[in-house]
């Protein structure tokens, strides 16, 4: 019987890996379609974030068309652990002028391998992905790495956790944002408060009850503020000689 349980757990673990791989691949294909061919005469902007940023990237690109080359990392950037593992590769060799970034919703998410909810979210029986104290250390390290690029940095606050979210606790978004805000102020980094903006959204802007995601109307409103902050941060002479 113990051998059977072990085999079942192994099967579940394999299915989890397959599921996460499929989701990541689908998101990568989606983000790859969002970035047009860069104009060498415009400033280069990079967006780093999770699925919330995937939602607002396309309208942000449209809003900044002929103003800046806006690209997004071709992956869901997940939590700060994934960021530390991949940031150097995501930055690549481009000389970025502005980097708009966020980590948070994946860090504060509770998951359990036996959960049937999408993403194995389970705030009752699960384990938090990145505890608050570790999040602070990870984010500090990521900020220091981003500062080495010489780009103007813009931190996007983590958007709200709604009531009824299966794997996230209401109020944790505020705790994680408080820690992030402290770090950004210490480093003199501009803060784009998407949390405050989204907190005022009506139901039609949200994907559904207990869902952290947004319908297109919500993503469009986020994009308007993202584009505004990016545009304000662009170099005065945004044309590149190359």
C-alpha positions in Angstrom: 0.0 0.0 0.0 2.9 2.4 0.8 4.4 1.6 -2.6 1.1 2.4 -4.2 0.9 5.8 -2.4 4.4 6.6 -3.5 3.6 5.8 -7.1 0.5 7.9 -7.0 2.4 10.9 -5.6 5.1 10.5 -8.3 2.4 10.5 -10.9 0.8 13.6 -9.4 4.2 15.4 -9.4 4.8 14.5 -13.1 1.3 15.8 -14.0 2.0 19.0 -12.2 5.3 19.5 -14.1 3.5 18.8 -17.4 0.7 21.2 -16.6 3.0 24.0 -15.6 5.1 23.4 -18.7 2.1 23.6 -20.9 0.9 26.8 -19.3 4.3 28.4 -19.6 4.6 27.4 -23.2 1.2 28.9 -24.1 2.1 32.1 -22.3 5.4 32.3 -24.1 3.7 32.0 -27.5 1.2 34.7 -26.5 3.9 37.1 -25.4 6.0 36.4 -28.5 3.2 37.7 -30.6 2.9 40.9 -28.6 6.2 42.6 -29.5 6.5 44.1 -33.0 9.9 44.4 -34.7 11.9 47.1 -32.8 12.6 50.5 -34.4 16.3 51.2 -33.9 15.6 54.9 -33.6 13.4 54.6 -30.5 14.1 53.9 -26.9 13.9 50.3 -25.6 11.5 49.4 -22.8 11.2 46.0 -21.1 8.2 44.8 -19.1 8.8 42.2 -16.5 5.9 40.5 -14.6 3.3 37.8 -14.4 0.1 37.2 -16.2 -1.3 40.5 -15.1 1.5 42.2 -17.2 0.8 39.8 -20.0 -2.8 41.3 -20.1 -1.6 44.9 -20.3 1.4 44.5 -22.5 -0.4 44.6 -25.9 -2.4 47.7 -25.2 0.7 49.3 -23.8 2.6 48.6 -27.0 -0.2 50.2 -29.0 -0.3 53.3 -26.8 3.4 53.8 -27.2 3.6 53.0 -30.9 6.1 55.2 -32.6 7.2 56.4 -29.1 9.2 53.5 -27.8 10.1 49.9 -28.5 8.1 48.1 -25.8 8.9 44.4 -25.2 7.9 42.0 -22.5 9.9 39.0 -21.2 8.8 36.0 -23.3 7.6 34.1 -20.2 5.4 34.4 -17.1 8.1 35.7 -14.7 6.4 34.0 -11.8 7.8 34.6 -8.3 11.0 36.2 -7.1 12.7 32.8 -7.0 12.1 32.4 -10.7 13.3 35.9 -11.2 16.6 35.3 -9.5 17.1 32.2 -11.6 16.3 33.8 -15.0 16.7 37.6 -14.8 20.1 37.7 -16.5 18.8 35.7 -19.5 15.6 37.8 -19.6 17.6 41.0 -19.8 19.7 39.7 -22.7 22.1 42.0 -24.4 19.7 44.9 -25.2 20.6 48.3 -23.8 17.3 49.0 -22.0 16.3 52.6 -21.4 13.3 51.8 -19.1 12.4 48.6 -17.2 8.9 48.3 -15.8 8.8 45.4 -13.4 6.8 43.5 -10.7 6.9 40.3 -8.7 4.3 39.5 -6.0 1.1 37.6 -6.8 3.1 34.3 -7.4 5.2 34.9 -4.2 2.2 35.2 -1.9 0.3 32.3 -3.4 -0.3 29.1 -1.4 -0.1 25.8 -3.4 -0.6 22.1 -2.6 0.2 19.2 -4.9 -3.1 17.5 -4.3 -5.2 20.6 -5.0 -7.5 20.3 -8.0 -7.7 24.1 -8.4 -5.9 25.6 -11.4 -2.2 26.1 -10.4 -2.8 23.8 -7.4 -3.7 26.8 -5.4 -4.9 26.0 -1.8 -4.6 28.6 1.0 -6.0 26.2 3.5 -3.7 23.2 3.1 -1.0 24.6 0.9 2.4 26.2 1.5 3.2 29.8 0.6 5.5 30.1 -2.4 7.8 32.8 -1.0 7.4 33.9 2.6 7.4 37.7 3.2 10.9 37.8 4.8 12.4 35.8 1.9 10.5 38.0 -0.6 12.2 41.0 0.8 15.6 39.5 0.4 14.9 38.2 -3.1 13.4 41.5 -4.3 16.4 43.5 -2.9 18.7 41.2 -4.9 16.6 41.6 -8.0 16.6 45.4 -7.7 20.4 45.5 -7.4 20.7 43.3 -10.5 18.3 45.6 -12.4 20.2 48.7 -11.3 23.3 47.4 -13.0 21.6 47.8 -16.4 21.6 51.5 -16.1 18.0 51.7 -17.1 15.4 53.9 -15.5 13.4 51.5 -13.3 9.7 51.6 -12.6 8.2 49.3 -10.0 4.5 48.3 -10.5 2.8 47.5 -7.2 1.1 44.1 -7.0 -2.6 44.2 -7.9 -5.3 43.3 -5.4 -6.2 39.8 -4.1 -10.0 39.6 -4.2 -12.3 37.9 -1.7 -12.7 34.2 -2.5 -9.3 33.7 -4.2 -8.5 30.0 -3.7 -4.7 30.3 -3.1 -4.2 33.8 -1.9 -5.1 35.6 1.4 -6.9 38.9 1.2 -4.5 41.5 2.7 -1.3 39.7 1.8 -1.1 42.0 -1.3 -0.9 44.9 1.1 1.9 43.3 3.2 4.0 42.4 0.2 3.5 45.8 -1.4 4.5 47.5 1.9 7.8 45.6 1.8 8.3 46.3 -1.9 7.6 50.0 -1.4 10.2 50.3 1.3 12.8 48.7 -1.0 11.9 51.0 -3.9 12.1 54.1 -1.8 15.5 53.1 -0.4 16.7 52.8 -4.0 15.0 55.9 -5.4 12.9 53.9 -7.8 9.6 55.3 -9.3 6.5 53.4 -8.1 3.5 52.9 -10.5 0.7 52.1 -8.1 -1.4 49.7 -10.1 -2.8 48.3 -6.8 -4.5 51.6 -6.0 -5.8 51.9 -9.6 -7.2 48.3 -9.7 -8.7 48.7 -6.2 -11.2 51.1 -7.8 -12.2 48.8 -10.6 -15.9 47.8 -10.9 -16.9 44.1 -11.4 -16.9 44.3 -15.2 -13.2 45.0 -15.2 -12.4 41.8 -13.3 -12.2 38.3 -14.9 -14.7 37.0 -12.3 -15.3 36.5 -8.5 -12.2 35.4 -6.6 -10.1 35.9 -9.7 -6.9 38.0 -9.6 -7.0 38.5 -13.4 -8.8 41.2 -15.5 -11.0 41.3 -18.5 -9.7 43.3 -21.4 -11.4 46.5 -20.1 -9.4 46.2 -16.9 -6.1 45.4 -18.7 -6.7 48.4 -20.9 -7.0 50.7 -17.9 -3.9 49.3 -16.4 -2.1 49.8 -19.7 -3.1 53.5 -19.8 -1.3 54.1 -16.5 1.6 51.9 -17.5 2.1 53.7 -20.8 1.9 57.1 -19.0 4.6 56.2 -16.5 6.9 54.7 -19.1 6.5 57.7 -21.4 7.4 60.1 -18.6 10.5 58.0 -17.8 11.9 58.0 -21.4 15.1 59.9 -22.1 14.5 63.5 -23.2 16.2 62.6 -26.5 14.6 59.2 -27.1 16.1 58.7 -30.6 19.0 56.3 -30.7 21.8 57.0 -33.1 22.1 53.4 -34.2 
